[in-house]
Amino acid sequence: MEARIQRLERLLTPRNARITLMVLGVVSVLFAIALRNVRLDYDFEKFFPNDDPERDRYMAFRERFGYDNDFLMIGIERAEGVLDPALLTQVDSLAGHLERLPLVQLVLTPTRLSEPIITPVGVFEVPWLRYTNDTLLALDSARIWNDPGVREPFFTDDGRAMLVVMNAQPGLSKARCDTLLADVRAALAATGLEDARLVGRIVGQDHYIHTMVRETVLFLTAAILLLAVFLWIGFRSVGGVVVPIAVVGLAILWQVGFMTALGKPLGILTMLLPTILFVVGMSDVVHILECFLEEIRNGVPRTRAIAVTYHEVGLPTFLTAVTSGIGFATLGTASIPPLQEFGLYTALGVLLTFILAFTLLPALLVLIDPLKLLPNARQASHWDSRLPDLFRWTIRNRRALLLGFGLITVVGIVGANRIRVNNFLLEDLPANDPLKQGFTWFEDRFGGVRPFELEITVTDSTRTVWDLDVLQQVELVQNYLDTAYRVDAIVSPVTLMASLNKAYNGGDITYRRLPDEPEEAARMAKRARVFGGQYIGGIVSENGRTARLTGRMRDEGGFVHGQRNAALEAFIQARTDGAVVRFQQTGMAYLIDHNNATLSTQLMRGMGLAVALTALIMWWFFRNWRMVLVALLPNLVPLLFIAGVMGFAGIDLKVSTAIIFSISFGIAEDDTIHMLAALRQHLRSGLTPAYALKRTYLRTGKAVTVTSLMLLSGFVLLVFSDFASIHYMGLLVTLTLAFAFVAELLLLPALVVALLPRRSSGS
């Protein structure tokens, strides 16, 4: 051991320290330059797994019929009613502005729609609303209100609100979406409709990214300030505050710069990286610094104190970096690219922090006067006097503590069985958020904005979707969706054929239904594309073998929709003939629900992998199965506890809550490793297990307390996020780490006394 310490001392020279700082400075400048190209991104589609058959089917469906999420709905409301000539003139002017925008594909508004009337002398197009003539407007209003197929997609039942629907060009980039949104808002202002409500992907993306940027700056700044306070409390010196912050801050610069250099944008998950890394990366730096200062207090010369510190904590610090990295990296086992990136890049950030803790930190310690790191005041800290009392209490009550933690585990398992998998489209936003309020307004007035998509495939090669018997089966499913599943504003081959039937019968509303005879349906189908044009192409494929049923509905959560999907599937199996036509639900909203259910399972498997890998590492380090149990149990019990809290509190399992288990386990394991590594070292030095445990508790316990408080303070800040996913991540991780801290100080000593023999070599 002495030879290793002496070799380390020979490396710790001012010259080597300056060279190290110069090299690290050059690398930091390069990464800082890369930050000029940092980009932000919020794309729902990136949360779809690349290897999922449902995604592949959706992509093929979208290729045939177009996107289901590149729409913008503009809601206009007037207490006196929207069927006012002046207001309709404004709406029509808005439609004209929108149609001239280069990134707009289609604009649908009642003021520019018409329906055909087919007569023996020709085809006449009758406008829906002839708003420039009061008499005709009254007649048209009455006609629309008597025809639900016309009224429901664009008007509320009370006539006080109406819709303008705009389809953007598919697959627009973030920059082009921003341009289009600015143009739309300019058009609203130019037509005097600034109070109109907007909902759609381009609005949500803009709002989310602005909120992400604001919260990233806010939480990172707050985390730095709060951690600075705890560092001051722990070290009571300016150097003890500045040095750790400099080391971890540089790691964040490197990590974000590296991502940017690879062309990776920051998304809603990776935007959390700076804050999480700043909090997590501080743990090992504090342990190293505390050990170094302890040697200085004991009168050890500076260089030897650094060498002894890194000899003692080097391997444990490496193991904590590995276990924390594993906790994050197992998120990479999920099939969702953003989660993979979040897990892998956070693990990389932990590794970079470890590298800087073993390069930048010793270089700074060589060059900085140790007196600048020692406390300005010599009085003992609070825990210097309280830890001995807590240790004695813990040992005296160890059996009661083991029983208590056992009962908590049982209750946690019971509560975990109550957890359900669930998610909502805009669950991230609070009720008072303007975007969420707008979403709720559309839900209340127009039956929701959640897209519903059903793929219709004719399986009989002798038929097409236009055959009457196929249409009748589609109508059965459509009626079920309208009444039982609660889908509104449905458009399908049935609604198209019903509109044609009405047109062939002089516009008589009683004929808005399927024809009575197959020959009639065949005759109308031949002219369908003549009247429908591009609109028909978005519903029925060119060969007529596949079609689309689309609509919108309220977002009642993935759990409720999953139950409805099962009932829909049972209805389809019982009431339709699969040899003639097949129905399969698809679309972005359906895919989000499907992925959330499967992803939660993937993440829990990843959590199991993290535990297994950590157990193997602990076995390699201690070569003692009892120590493996001591290392794992104080960090598994808090996870079961928090699972029970979720179950009893009704917190659903989704992506944002499932990842907290891997994150918490990887972070909480750090302090356990430091405690057990110190215990192992004391045992190997010849101390009895009891005395070794006491010295470990009193010496390492202070660093564990400081790092735990810093971790809690960093994650508790996330509770104040406007994003529900980040809020719950902050809340649940904070609760888990708080419980893990309690388990570290109470359960771990009790387990050591219970599991380790009275005499041990520590091997």
Secondary structure, DSSP 8 states (H G I E B T S, - for coil): -HHHHHHHHHH--HHHHHHHHHHHHHHHHHHHHHGGG--B---GGGGS-TT-HHHHHHHHHHHHH--SS-EEEEEEE-TT-S--HHHHHHHHHHHHHHHTSTTEEEEE-GGG-EEEEEETTEEEEEES--TTSHHHHHHHHHHHHT-HHHHTTTB-TTSSEEEEEEEE-TT--HHHHHHHHHHHHHHHHHTT-TT-EEEEHHHHHHHHHHHHHHHHHHHHHHHHHHHHHHHHHHH-SHHHHHHHHHHHHHHHHHHHHHHHHTT--B-TTGGGHHHHHHHHHHHHHHHHHHHHHHHHHTT--HHHHHHHHHHHHHHHHHHHHHHHHHHHHGGGGSS-HHHHHHHHHHHHHHHHHHHHHTTHHHHHHHHS-GGGTS-SS-S--HHHHHHHHHHHHHHHTHHHHHHHHHHHHHHHHHHHTT--B---TTTTS-TT-HHHHHHHHHHHHHS--EEEEEEEEE--TT--TTSHHHHHHHHHHHHHIIIII--EEEESHHHHHHHHHHHHTTT-GGG-S--SSHHHHHHHHHTHHHHHTHHHHTTB-TTSSEEEEEEEE----HHHHHHHHHHHHHHHHHHS-TTTEEEEEESHHHHHHHHHHHHHHHHHHHHHHHHHHHHHHHHHHH--HHHHHHHHHHHHHHHHHHHHHHHHHT--BSHHHHHHHHHHHHHHHHHHHHHHHHHHHHHHTT--HHHHHHHHHHHHHHHHHHHHHHHHHHHHGGGG-SSHHHHHHHHHHHHHHHHHHHHHHHHHHHHHHHHS-SS----
